[in-house]
Amino acid sequence: MNAPVYRPARAAHAAHGHLFTPLQVGRALSLPNRLAVAPMTRVSATADGRATTQMADYYEAFAAGGFGLVITEGIYTDQAYAQGYLFQPGLADDAQRDAWRAVVDRVHARGGRIVAQLMHAGALSQGNPHRATAKGPSAVQPKGQQMAFYRGEGPYRMPEAMSDEDIAEAIDGFAQAARRAQEAGFDGVEIHGANGYLLDQFLTAHTNLREDRYGGSLDNRLRLTLDVIQAVRRSTAEGFAVGVRSSQGKVNDFTHKWEGGEADAAQIFGALGAQPIDYLHTTEFEAWRPAFGERSPSLAALARRHVSVPVLANGSLHDATQAGGVIAREEADFVSLGRGALAHADWPARLRAGAEFEPFDRELLAPIADLANAARHRETVRRAAGSDQAPR
């Protein structure tokens, strides 16, 4: 039995035209449209964190398919405590930097722009060959279970609290990774301050029990993110794009909300907006939903109130009507797609042509969410479809 497909109606297709208008993001990113590929962990690098030819094929396909901007999966930033997953790519040494050059060149050759997402897993690290322990703001065991499709098993480990030296090392790791990203030819970097990873752990009250300048008040808990932004700016050339990703929910705590509601959002986004960044990337499960209660604006809309840079919205926006809606309502300036991009690397081209969209197939991420599994599954589906069409 064939899976149902989404076929854009002519009227709906016409209403999506503003998704294809150009957008300038900072000085470095002149985007042909408002469609970006969201960062998605694919755990497909070599064991020592180098990008592969298969990864170059994967990222090139999005640019060839019409996405104006490609944001990489989270890239670990140092060879201390940053790595979150086995076979995660890094920008922690020059060999890793050099391996990314082929990926960047392939995306550019297709007319796309590509940004490296810089990530420190902190207490959520479940696969790090560089260190036997995990470290976070405080010795607080993370909620939930490690992610099996990233080769994790069982509860998260109890992390150790980071020392001042550990914090300084993490900040420098972001800065040096950003420098290497620029040397590799990336158009910019996105600082991962979302989804429960290190910077978000410092922001979150129940995972940050520190009593120093990085703990206590919301301003203090946000300090590490601001320090990282400043360090990244200092390490890269003027005009190199710097974005930041922000969220309430976490990979191990999907329903988390900021305790102070809209007041916290105003304070967080106000502080981020005062920094030398070029865009702010917000992510929720469904980007258009109210962030705090039925009468609240969405998280993206709240961000747009408090920053002067473009806001990138993420969250179930593979539905083109919802994607177009957040821009039409001026809740965001551009949108990023995860599941939609995995289902169709040519999602923008399909939308323009009024072509069919197949639903996202979760088997692409099972049992391991890597590119090899996805390739095997697609081949299995292709062969099954061929068998179904054979004469009987």
C-alpha positions as CSV (number, residue, x, y, z in Angstrom):
1,M,0.0,0.0,0.0
2,N,1.4,3.4,-1.0
3,A,2.0,6.0,1.7
4,P,-0.2,9.1,1.5
5,V,1.4,12.2,-0.2
6,Y,0.9,15.9,0.3
7,R,0.2,17.6,-3.0
8,P,0.1,21.5,-2.8
9,A,-3.0,23.0,-4.2
10,R,-2.5,25.7,-6.9
11,A,-3.8,28.5,-4.6
12,A,-1.6,27.4,-1.7
13,H,1.4,27.1,-4.0
14,A,0.9,30.7,-5.1
15,A,0.7,31.8,-1.5
16,H,4.2,30.3,-0.9
17,G,5.9,32.7,-3.2
18,H,7.3,34.8,-0.4
19,L,9.3,31.8,0.7
20,F,11.4,32.3,-2.4
21,T,12.2,36.0,-1.9
22,P,15.9,36.9,-1.3
23,L,17.2,37.6,2.2
24,Q,20.3,39.3,3.4
25,V,21.7,37.9,6.7
26,G,24.6,40.1,8.0
27,R,27.2,41.0,5.4
28,A,28.2,37.4,4.5
29,L,24.9,35.6,3.7
30,S,23.0,36.8,0.6
31,L,20.4,34.1,0.5
32,P,18.2,33.4,-2.7
33,N,15.2,32.3,-0.6
34,R,13.9,31.9,3.0
35,L,14.5,28.2,3.2
36,A,17.3,26.6,5.3
37,V,18.2,23.1,6.2
38,A,18.1,22.6,10.0
39,P,21.0,21.1,11.9
40,M,20.5,17.4,12.3
41,T,22.9,15.0,14.0
42,R,23.9,12.2,11.6
43,V,26.8,10.5,13.4
44,S,28.4,9.6,10.1
45,A,31.9,11.1,10.4
46,T,35.1,9.0,10.8
47,A,35.9,7.8,14.3
48,D,38.3,10.7,14.7
49,G,35.7,13.2,13.7
50,R,36.5,13.9,10.0
51,A,33.8,14.7,7.5
52,T,33.5,12.0,4.7
53,T,32.6,11.9,1.0
54,Q,29.2,10.5,2.0
55,M,28.6,13.6,4.1
56,A,29.7,15.8,1.2
57,D,27.1,14.0,-1.0
58,Y,24.4,14.5,1.7
59,Y,25.0,18.3,2.1
60,E,25.4,18.9,-1.6
61,A,22.0,17.4,-2.3
62,F,20.3,20.1,-0.2
63,A,22.0,22.9,-2.1
64,A,21.2,21.2,-5.4
65,G,17.6,20.8,-4.2
66,G,17.1,24.6,-3.8
67,F,17.8,25.3,-0.1
68,G,19.3,28.8,0.2
69,L,21.1,27.9,3.4
70,V,22.5,24.7,4.8
71,I,23.3,24.5,8.5
72,T,25.4,21.5,9.4
73,E,24.8,19.0,12.2
74,G,26.3,19.9,15.6
75,I,30.1,19.9,15.3
76,Y,32.1,19.4,18.4
77,T,34.5,22.2,19.3
78,D,37.4,20.7,21.4
79,Q,39.1,17.5,22.3
80,A,38.2,17.8,26.0
81,Y,34.5,17.6,27.0
82,A,32.7,18.9,23.9
83,Q,32.0,15.7,21.9
84,G,28.5,14.3,22.4
85,Y,28.3,11.3,20.2
86,L,30.5,8.7,18.6
87,F,31.2,9.4,14.9
88,Q,30.2,13.0,15.4
89,P,32.2,15.4,13.2
90,G,34.5,18.0,14.8
91,L,36.3,21.2,14.1
92,A,38.7,20.6,17.0
93,D,41.9,20.1,14.9
94,D,43.3,21.0,11.5
95,A,42.7,17.6,10.0
96,Q,39.0,17.9,10.8
97,R,39.0,21.4,9.3
98,D,40.6,20.2,6.1
99,A,38.1,17.4,5.8
100,W,35.2,19.9,5.8
101,R,36.6,21.8,2.8
102,A,35.3,19.3,0.3
103,V,31.8,19.6,1.9
104,V,31.8,23.3,1.7
105,D,33.1,23.4,-1.9
106,R,30.4,21.0,-3.0
107,V,27.6,23.2,-1.4
108,H,29.1,26.3,-2.9
109,A,29.4,24.7,-6.4
110,R,25.6,24.2,-6.3
111,G,25.0,27.9,-5.4
112,G,24.2,27.3,-1.7
113,R,25.5,28.8,1.5
114,I,26.7,26.7,4.4
115,V,27.0,27.5,8.1
116,A,28.8,25.2,10.7
117,Q,26.9,24.7,13.9
118,L,29.3,24.6,16.8
119,M,28.2,22.4,19.7
120,H,29.5,21.5,23.2
121,A,27.4,18.6,24.6
122,G,28.4,19.2,28.2
123,A,26.5,16.9,30.6
124,L,24.6,15.2,27.8
125,S,27.7,13.7,26.3
126,Q,27.1,10.0,25.6
127,G,30.1,9.2,23.4
128,N,33.4,11.0,23.8
129,P,36.7,9.2,23.2
130,H,38.6,12.1,24.5
131,R,37.4,12.0,28.1
132,A,36.0,9.3,30.3
133,T,33.7,11.7,32.2
134,A,31.1,14.3,31.2
135,K,31.2,17.8,32.6
136,G,28.5,20.4,33.0
137,P,27.7,23.5,35.0
138,S,26.9,21.4,38.1
139,A,26.9,17.8,39.3
140,V,23.3,17.2,38.3
141,Q,22.3,14.0,36.5
142,P,20.4,14.9,33.3
143,K,16.8,13.8,32.9
144,G,15.9,10.9,30.7
145,Q,17.8,8.2,28.8
146,Q,20.6,8.4,26.3
147,M,19.5,8.3,22.7
148,A,19.7,4.8,21.2
149,F,19.8,6.0,17.6
150,Y,23.0,7.9,18.4
151,R,24.5,4.7,20.0
152,G,23.6,5.6,23.6
153,E,22.2,3.2,26.2
154,G,20.7,3.7,29.7
155,P,20.6,6.9,31.8
156,Y,22.9,9.8,31.3
157,R,26.1,9.8,33.4
158,M,26.4,12.0,36.5
159,P,28.6,14.9,35.2
160,E,31.3,16.7,37.1
161,A,30.9,20.4,37.8
162,M,33.1,22.5,35.5
163,S,36.0,24.4,37.0
164,D,37.0,27.9,35.9
165,E,39.7,26.3,33.8
166,D,37.2,24.0,32.2
167,I,34.9,26.9,31.3
168,A,37.8,28.9,29.8
169,E,38.8,25.8,27.8
170,A,35.2,25.5,26.5
171,I,35.0,29.1,25.5
172,D,38.3,28.9,23.7
173,G,37.2,25.7,22.0
174,F,34.2,27.6,20.4
175,A,36.5,30.4,19.3
176,Q,39.1,28.1,17.7
177,A,36.5,26.0,16.0
178,A,35.0,29.1,14.5
179,R,38.4,30.2,13.2
180,R,38.8,26.8,11.6
181,A,35.3,27.0,10.1
182,Q,36.3,30.2,8.4
183,E,39.5,28.7,7.2
184,A,37.6,25.7,5.8
185,G,35.5,28.2,3.7
186,F,32.2,28.1,5.7
187,D,30.0,31.2,5.3
188,G,29.5,31.4,9.0
189,V,28.9,29.6,12.2
190,E,25.9,29.0,14.4
191,I,26.6,28.8,18.2
192,H,24.4,26.0,19.6
193,G,22.8,27.5,22.7
194,A,19.7,25.3,22.6
195,N,18.3,21.8,23.1
196,G,19.8,21.0,26.5
197,Y,23.5,21.1,25.5
198,L,26.2,23.0,27.4
199,L,25.2,26.6,26.9
200,D,21.6,25.7,27.6
201,Q,22.6,23.7,30.7
202,F,24.1,26.9,32.1
203,L,21.0,28.9,31.2
204,T,18.6,26.4,32.9
205,A,18.1,26.8,36.7
206,H,17.7,23.2,37.6
207,T,20.9,22.1,35.9
208,N,22.9,25.1,37.0
209,L,23.4,25.3,40.7
210,R,26.6,27.4,40.6
211,E,27.1,30.2,43.1
212,D,29.8,32.0,41.0
213,R,29.4,34.6,38.2
214,Y,28.0,31.9,35.9
215,G,25.1,30.8,38.3
216,G,22.2,32.2,40.2
217,S,20.4,35.1,38.3
218,L,19.2,34.7,34.7
219,D,21.8,37.3,33.7
220,N,24.6,35.1,35.3
221,R,23.2,31.9,33.8
222,L,23.2,33.5,30.3
223,R,26.8,34.8,30.8
224,L,28.6,31.8,29.2
225,T,26.6,32.1,26.0
226,L,27.5,35.8,25.8
227,D,31.2,35.1,26.5
228,V,31.2,32.5,23.7
229,I,29.6,34.9,21.2
230,Q,32.3,37.5,22.0
231,A,35.1,35.0,21.8
232,V,33.8,33.7,18.4
233,R,33.5,37.2,17.1
234,R,37.1,38.0,18.1
235,S,38.5,34.9,16.5
236,T,36.8,35.5,13.1
237,A,37.1,38.1,10.4
238,E,34.7,41.0,10.2
239,G,31.7,40.1,8.0
240,F,31.9,36.4,8.8
241,A,28.3,35.4,9.8
242,V,27.6,34.4,13.4
243,G,24.2,33.0,14.5
244,V,22.9,31.6,17.8
245,R,20.3,28.9,18.3
246,S,17.9,29.1,21.3
247,S,15.1,26.9,22.6
248,Q,13.1,26.0,25.6
249,G,12.8,22.3,25.0
250,K,15.7,19.9,25.2
251,V,16.6,16.6,23.6
252,N,16.1,15.0,27.0
253,D,13.2,17.2,28.2
254,F,10.9,18.1,25.3
255,T,8.3,20.0,27.4
256,H,10.6,22.3,29.3
257,K,9.5,25.9,29.5
258,W,11.3,29.0,30.7
259,E,10.2,29.6,34.3
260,G,9.6,33.3,33.8
261,G,7.6,33.0,30.6
262,E,7.5,36.0,28.4
263,A,9.6,38.0,30.8
264,D,12.4,35.5,30.6
265,A,12.1,35.5,26.8
266,A,12.4,39.3,26.7
267,Q,15.5,39.2,28.9
268,I,17.2,36.3,27.0
269,F,16.4,37.6,23.6
270,G,17.2,41.2,24.6
271,A,20.6,40.1,25.8
272,L,21.3,38.0,22.7
273,G,20.1,40.8,20.4
274,A,22.6,43.2,22.0
275,Q,25.5,40.9,20.9
276,P,27.3,41.1,17.6
277,I,25.3,38.3,16.0
278,D,23.8,38.1,12.5
279,Y,20.7,35.9,13.1
280,L,18.9,34.2,15.9
281,H,17.6,30.6,15.3
282,T,14.6,29.6,17.5
283,T,13.3,26.1,17.7
284,E,10.2,24.6,19.2
285,F,8.3,21.3,18.4
286,E,5.8,23.4,16.4
287,A,7.2,26.8,15.6
288,W,3.8,28.5,15.2
289,R,2.4,27.5,18.6
290,P,2.1,30.0,21.5
291,A,5.3,29.8,23.6
292,F,3.6,30.4,26.9
293,G,-0.2,29.7,27.2
294,E,-2.9,30.2,24.6
295,R,-2.5,34.0,24.3
296,S,1.3,34.1,24.0
297,P,3.1,34.8,20.7
298,S,5.3,32.0,19.4
299,L,8.9,31.8,20.5
300,A,10.0,33.1,17.1
301,A,7.6,36.0,17.3
302,L,8.9,36.9,20.8
303,A,12.5,36.8,19.5
304,R,11.6,39.0,16.6
305,R,10.3,41.6,19.1
306,H,13.6,41.9,20.9
307,V,16.3,41.5,18.2
308,S,17.0,43.6,15.1
309,V,18.7,40.7,13.2
310,P,16.8,38.1,11.1
311,V,15.0,35.4,13.1
312,L,15.1,31.8,11.7
313,A,12.2,29.7,12.9
314,N,12.3,25.9,13.2
315,G,9.8,23.3,14.2
316,S,7.5,21.1,12.1
317,L,7.7,23.5,9.2
318,H,7.8,20.8,6.6
319,D,4.1,21.8,6.1
320,A,4.5,24.5,3.5
321,T,1.4,26.3,4.7
322,Q,2.8,26.6,8.2
323,A,6.2,27.6,6.8
324,G,4.8,30.3,4.7
325,G,2.5,31.4,7.5
326,V,5.2,32.3,10.0
327,I,6.8,34.5,7.5
328,A,3.6,36.0,6.2
329,R,2.6,36.9,9.8
330,E,6.1,38.4,10.3
331,E,6.9,36.0,13.1
332,A,10.2,35.1,11.5
333,D,12.3,36.1,8.5
334,F,13.2,32.6,7.3
335,V,12.6,29.0,8.2
336,S,14.6,25.8,8.7
337,L,13.4,22.3,7.9
338,G,14.5,19.0,9.5
339,R,12.2,16.2,8.7
340,G,11.1,17.8,5.4
341,A,14.6,18.1,4.3
342,L,15.4,14.5,5.2
343,A,12.3,13.3,3.3
344,H,13.1,15.4,0.3
345,A,16.5,17.1,-0.2
346,D,14.8,18.9,-3.1
347,W,11.9,20.2,-0.9
348,P,12.2,23.8,-2.3
349,A,12.3,22.6,-5.9
350,R,9.3,20.4,-5.3
351,L,7.3,23.2,-3.7
352,R,8.0,25.5,-6.6
353,A,6.9,22.9,-9.1
354,G,3.8,21.9,-7.1
355,A,5.0,18.4,-6.9
356,E,4.1,15.7,-4.4
357,F,5.5,15.4,-0.9
358,E,5.8,12.0,0.8
359,P,5.5,11.8,4.6
360,F,8.7,11.6,6.6
361,D,9.8,7.9,7.0
362,R,11.1,7.4,10.5
363,E,12.9,4.3,9.4
364,L,15.5,6.6,7.9
365,L,16.7,7.1,11.5
366,A,16.4,3.6,12.8
367,P,18.2,1.8,14.3
368,I,21.0,4.3,13.9
369,A,20.4,7.9,12.6
370,D,23.4,7.8,10.3
371,L,23.7,8.2,6.5
372,A,24.6,4.5,5.9
373,N,21.3,3.4,7.5
374,A,19.4,6.0,5.5
375,A,21.0,4.8,2.3
376,R,20.2,1.1,3.0
377,H,16.6,1.9,3.9
378,R,16.0,4.0,0.7
379,E,17.5,1.1,-1.3
380,T,15.2,-1.4,0.4
381,V,12.2,0.8,-0.3
382,R,13.3,1.3,-4.0
383,R,13.6,-2.5,-4.5
384,A,10.2,-3.2,-2.8
385,A,8.6,-0.6,-5.1
386,G,10.2,-2.3,-8.1
387,S,8.9,-5.7,-6.9
388,D,5.4,-4.2,-6.5
389,Q,5.4,-3.1,-10.1
390,A,6.6,-6.4,-11.6
391,P,4.2,-8.4,-13.8
392,R,2.2,-11.0,-11.9
